[in-house]
């Protein structure tokens, strides 16, 4: 049974029917992925990643936590080395 139908324009554009938008949970600005599975093409909502997800992927290990006093002391040491 067909959920909905769309028509392709001369520019290759389609409209996503409201039933499909609701089922996929998409709206303006959403990104859809098109995937080939055998002789079918499957459309799905692209995954969304938070900035924290990206950070964890790029920097898997967190640096050790430092106290404000440690940071201040490190700055003082750095400045003393730079000054004659």
Secondary structure as UniProt FT lines:
FT   TURN            10..11
FT   HELIX           18..24
FT   TURN            28..29
FT   STRAND          32..37
FT   TURN            38..39
FT   STRAND          40..45
FT   HELIX           51..58
FT   HELIX           68..82
//
